[in-house]
Amino acid sequence: MGKRKDLSEFHKGQIVMARRLGQSISETAALVGCSWSAVVSIYQNWSRKEQW
Protein backbone atom coordinates (compact mmCIF):
# COMPACT_ATOMS: atom_id res chain seq x y z
CA MET A 1 0.00 0.00 0.00
CA GLY A 2 2.83 2.47 0.24
CA LYS A 3 4.62 4.04 3.14
CA ARG A 4 3.07 3.42 6.55
CA LYS A 5 1.91 6.45 8.48
CA ASP A 6 0.46 6.57 11.95
CA LEU A 7 -3.25 7.20 12.26
CA SER A 8 -4.47 10.04 14.45
CA GLU A 9 -6.49 9.37 17.58
CA PHE A 10 -9.51 10.72 15.68
CA HIS A 11 -9.11 8.12 12.94
CA LYS A 12 -8.57 5.37 15.49
CA GLY A 13 -11.83 6.44 17.14
CA GLN A 14 -13.58 6.33 13.78
CA ILE A 15 -12.36 2.77 13.28
CA VAL A 16 -13.58 1.63 16.69
CA MET A 17 -17.00 3.26 16.33
CA ALA A 18 -17.52 2.05 12.76
CA ARG A 19 -16.73 -1.53 13.78
CA ARG A 20 -18.94 -1.32 16.88
CA LEU A 21 -21.78 -0.05 14.68
CA GLY A 22 -21.45 -3.08 12.42
CA GLN A 23 -19.47 -1.82 9.45
CA SER A 24 -17.29 -4.41 7.76
CA ILE A 25 -13.53 -4.24 7.92
CA SER A 26 -13.37 -3.28 4.24
CA GLU A 27 -15.95 -0.50 4.65
CA THR A 28 -14.12 0.83 7.69
CA ALA A 29 -10.76 0.83 5.89
CA ALA A 30 -12.31 2.76 2.98
CA LEU A 31 -13.92 5.27 5.36
CA VAL A 32 -10.66 6.07 7.12
CA GLY A 33 -8.35 5.57 4.16
CA CYS A 34 -6.13 2.91 5.67
CA SER A 35 -5.36 -0.75 5.14
CA TRP A 36 -7.52 -3.70 6.14
CA SER A 37 -4.77 -4.89 8.49
CA ALA A 38 -4.61 -1.49 10.23
CA VAL A 39 -8.34 -1.71 10.98
CA VAL A 40 -7.95 -5.21 12.42
CA SER A 41 -4.93 -4.23 14.52
CA ILE A 42 -6.46 -1.04 15.94
CA TYR A 43 -9.76 -2.71 16.78
CA GLN A 44 -8.04 -5.69 18.43
CA ASN A 45 -5.83 -3.39 20.52
CA TRP A 46 -8.86 -1.39 21.60
CA SER A 47 -10.92 -4.47 22.47
CA ARG A 48 -8.09 -5.94 24.58
CA LYS A 49 -7.84 -2.71 26.58
CA GLU A 50 -11.60 -2.64 27.14
CA GLN A 51 -11.75 -6.16 28.62
CA TRP A 52 -10.50 -5.78 32.18
mmCIF file of the C-alpha atoms, coordinates in Angstrom:
data_MODEL
# 
_entry.id   MODEL 
# 
loop_
_atom_site.group_PDB 
_atom_site.id 
_atom_site.type_symbol 
_atom_site.label_atom_id 
_atom_site.label_alt_id 
_atom_site.label_comp_id 
_atom_site.label_asym_id 
_atom_site.label_entity_id 
_atom_site.label_seq_id 
_atom_site.pdbx_PDB_ins_code 
_atom_site.Cartn_x 
_atom_site.Cartn_y 
_atom_site.Cartn_z 
_atom_site.occupancy 
_atom_site.B_iso_or_equiv 
_atom_site.pdbx_formal_charge 
_atom_site.auth_seq_id 
_atom_site.auth_comp_id 
_atom_site.auth_asym_id 
_atom_site.auth_atom_id 
_atom_site.pdbx_PDB_model_num 
ATOM 1  C CA . MET A 1 1  ? 0.000   0.000  0.000  1.00 0.00 ? 1  MET A CA 1 
ATOM 2  C CA . GLY A 1 2  ? 2.826   2.465  0.242  1.00 0.00 ? 2  GLY A CA 1 
ATOM 3  C CA . LYS A 1 3  ? 4.616   4.041  3.139  1.00 0.00 ? 3  LYS A CA 1 
ATOM 4  C CA . ARG A 1 4  ? 3.067   3.417  6.545  1.00 0.00 ? 4  ARG A CA 1 
ATOM 5  C CA . LYS A 1 5  ? 1.908   6.450  8.484  1.00 0.00 ? 5  LYS A CA 1 
ATOM 6  C CA . ASP A 1 6  ? 0.456   6.571  11.950 1.00 0.00 ? 6  ASP A CA 1 
ATOM 7  C CA . LEU A 1 7  ? -3.248  7.203  12.257 1.00 0.00 ? 7  LEU A CA 1 
ATOM 8  C CA . SER A 1 8  ? -4.470  10.042 14.453 1.00 0.00 ? 8  SER A CA 1 
ATOM 9  C CA . GLU A 1 9  ? -6.489  9.375  17.576 1.00 0.00 ? 9  GLU A CA 1 
ATOM 10 C CA . PHE A 1 10 ? -9.508  10.723 15.679 1.00 0.00 ? 10 PHE A CA 1 
ATOM 11 C CA . HIS A 1 11 ? -9.108  8.118  12.936 1.00 0.00 ? 11 HIS A CA 1 
ATOM 12 C CA . LYS A 1 12 ? -8.570  5.369  15.491 1.00 0.00 ? 12 LYS A CA 1 
ATOM 13 C CA . GLY A 1 13 ? -11.828 6.440  17.143 1.00 0.00 ? 13 GLY A CA 1 
ATOM 14 C CA . GLN A 1 14 ? -13.583 6.328  13.780 1.00 0.00 ? 14 GLN A CA 1 
ATOM 15 C CA . ILE A 1 15 ? -12.358 2.769  13.282 1.00 0.00 ? 15 ILE A CA 1 
ATOM 16 C CA . VAL A 1 16 ? -13.580 1.626  16.692 1.00 0.00 ? 16 VAL A CA 1 
ATOM 17 C CA . MET A 1 17 ? -17.002 3.261  16.329 1.00 0.00 ? 17 MET A CA 1 
ATOM 18 C CA . ALA A 1 18 ? -17.521 2.047  12.759 1.00 0.00 ? 18 ALA A CA 1 
ATOM 19 C CA . ARG A 1 19 ? -16.725 -1.533 13.780 1.00 0.00 ? 19 ARG A CA 1 
ATOM 20 C CA . ARG A 1 20 ? -18.935 -1.316 16.879 1.00 0.00 ? 20 ARG A CA 1 
ATOM 21 C CA . LEU A 1 21 ? -21.784 -0.052 14.683 1.00 0.00 ? 21 LEU A CA 1 
ATOM 22 C CA . GLY A 1 22 ? -21.448 -3.077 12.424 1.00 0.00 ? 22 GLY A CA 1 
ATOM 23 C CA . GLN A 1 23 ? -19.467 -1.824 9.449  1.00 0.00 ? 23 GLN A CA 1 
ATOM 24 C CA . SER A 1 24 ? -17.294 -4.410 7.756  1.00 0.00 ? 24 SER A CA 1 
ATOM 25 C CA . ILE A 1 25 ? -13.528 -4.240 7.922  1.00 0.00 ? 25 ILE A CA 1 
ATOM 26 C CA . SER A 1 26 ? -13.372 -3.276 4.238  1.00 0.00 ? 26 SER A CA 1 
ATOM 27 C CA . GLU A 1 27 ? -15.949 -0.505 4.653  1.00 0.00 ? 27 GLU A CA 1 
ATOM 28 C CA . THR A 1 28 ? -14.115 0.829  7.690  1.00 0.00 ? 28 THR A CA 1 
ATOM 29 C CA . ALA A 1 29 ? -10.762 0.831  5.888  1.00 0.00 ? 29 ALA A CA 1 
ATOM 30 C CA . ALA A 1 30 ? -12.306 2.755  2.981  1.00 0.00 ? 30 ALA A CA 1 
ATOM 31 C CA . LEU A 1 31 ? -13.918 5.270  5.360  1.00 0.00 ? 31 LEU A CA 1 
ATOM 32 C CA . VAL A 1 32 ? -10.659 6.075  7.124  1.00 0.00 ? 32 VAL A CA 1 
ATOM 33 C CA . GLY A 1 33 ? -8.349  5.572  4.157  1.00 0.00 ? 33 GLY A CA 1 
ATOM 34 C CA . CYS A 1 34 ? -6.134  2.910  5.673  1.00 0.00 ? 34 CYS A CA 1 
ATOM 35 C CA . SER A 1 35 ? -5.358  -0.750 5.141  1.00 0.00 ? 35 SER A CA 1 
ATOM 36 C CA . TRP A 1 36 ? -7.521  -3.697 6.142  1.00 0.00 ? 36 TRP A CA 1 
ATOM 37 C CA . SER A 1 37 ? -4.767  -4.887 8.488  1.00 0.00 ? 37 SER A CA 1 
ATOM 38 C CA . ALA A 1 38 ? -4.610  -1.493 10.226 1.00 0.00 ? 38 ALA A CA 1 
ATOM 39 C CA . VAL A 1 39 ? -8.341  -1.712 10.978 1.00 0.00 ? 39 VAL A CA 1 
ATOM 40 C CA . VAL A 1 40 ? -7.945  -5.208 12.424 1.00 0.00 ? 40 VAL A CA 1 
ATOM 41 C CA . SER A 1 41 ? -4.931  -4.226 14.521 1.00 0.00 ? 41 SER A CA 1 
ATOM 42 C CA . ILE A 1 42 ? -6.455  -1.045 15.939 1.00 0.00 ? 42 ILE A CA 1 
ATOM 43 C CA . TYR A 1 43 ? -9.761  -2.709 16.777 1.00 0.00 ? 43 TYR A CA 1 
ATOM 44 C CA . GLN A 1 44 ? -8.035  -5.686 18.425 1.00 0.00 ? 44 GLN A CA 1 
ATOM 45 C CA . ASN A 1 45 ? -5.830  -3.389 20.517 1.00 0.00 ? 45 ASN A CA 1 
ATOM 46 C CA . TRP A 1 46 ? -8.860  -1.391 21.602 1.00 0.00 ? 46 TRP A CA 1 
ATOM 47 C CA . SER A 1 47 ? -10.920 -4.473 22.474 1.00 0.00 ? 47 SER A CA 1 
ATOM 48 C CA . ARG A 1 48 ? -8.089  -5.937 24.581 1.00 0.00 ? 48 ARG A CA 1 
ATOM 49 C CA . LYS A 1 49 ? -7.835  -2.709 26.585 1.00 0.00 ? 49 LYS A CA 1 
ATOM 50 C CA . GLU A 1 50 ? -11.603 -2.638 27.141 1.00 0.00 ? 50 GLU A CA 1 
ATOM 51 C CA . GLN A 1 51 ? -11.750 -6.159 28.624 1.00 0.00 ? 51 GLN A CA 1 
ATOM 52 C CA . TRP A 1 52 ? -10.497 -5.781 32.181 1.00 0.00 ? 52 TRP A CA 1 
# 
